[in-house]
Amino acid sequence: MRGAVDHDRFCALVEAVFADAGAAVPLARRTAQPVADPVESAVRVVHRPTEQVSMLRGSQGLDLRDDRRPVLSILNAVLGGGMSSRLFQEVRERRGLAYAVSSFAPAYLDNGAFGVYAGCAPDNVAGVVDIIDGEFRRMVDHGITEDELRRAKGQIEGALTLSLEDSDARMTRLGRAELGTGEFTDLATALERVDRVTAADVLDLSRDLLTRPTVTAVVGDVQRDRLAAALGIDG
């Protein structure tokens, strides 16, 4: 028992309520299908006469079953996971080219994604993409420093621990585990997996993840042909 709740009795009551309501029997957790083939580099533009442009540049990422997910969390934190990240510092703080920039890494049972979002003026899109690609190359060539590794671990472990103070976050975490892999990872195990990550692990993942074909999607007052030419993509 935890929190004066008998888990087995609670589950039995929930099942009884759904049975009385005539609810459908839950389906079995779906099995993972083969992931999609890597995409080819491409540019997609939705032209709108707006003052600001929203841009995503990303590629195929890691699925929920990939053991490198803790490594990806470190890579993501260093590259674009906050105000101290490389992209935020270079794109916004030093160059002033965007009002927002961050990286993201959603994961699903059979696939995943990794990308960067930026919000900027139309004339700055090509420059922002050039910096993003430069930071990708820097990560692929040199990885991260031990200081960046230490700070990223502290950021991730602190955020994970604090998130468990919120009951909604706890329930969301349980739901994702049940609907995704069926494996629930307790806090101690999650922290230990992050703490095991080394700078060499991040370098290895960078050389896989950050060299995959990328798709750039842009919404705003941008001409596709000019952007494609600036990115060196045909047609």
Salt bridges, closest charged atoms under 4 A:
ASP63 OD2 - ARG65 NH2 3.11
ASP66 OD2 - ARG68 NH2 3.05
GLU90 OE1 - ARG94 NH1 3.06
GLU90 OE2 - ARG95 NE 2.94
GLU93 OE2 - ARG92 NE 3.60
ASP110 OD2 - ARG30 NH1 3.71
ASP133 OD1 - ARG57 NE 2.96
GLU135 OE1 - ARG138 NH1 3.20
ASP147 OD1 - ARG150 NH2 2.35
ASP147 OD2 - ARG151 NE 3.12
GLU148 OE1 - ARG86 NH2 2.76
GLU178 OE2 - ARG29 NH2 2.87
GLU183 OE2 - ARG193 NH2 3.34
GLU192 OE1 - ARG196 NH1 2.44
ASP208 OD2 - ARG68 NH1 2.90
ASP208 OD2 - ARG212 NH2 3.05
ASP221 OD1 - HIS47 NE2 2.80
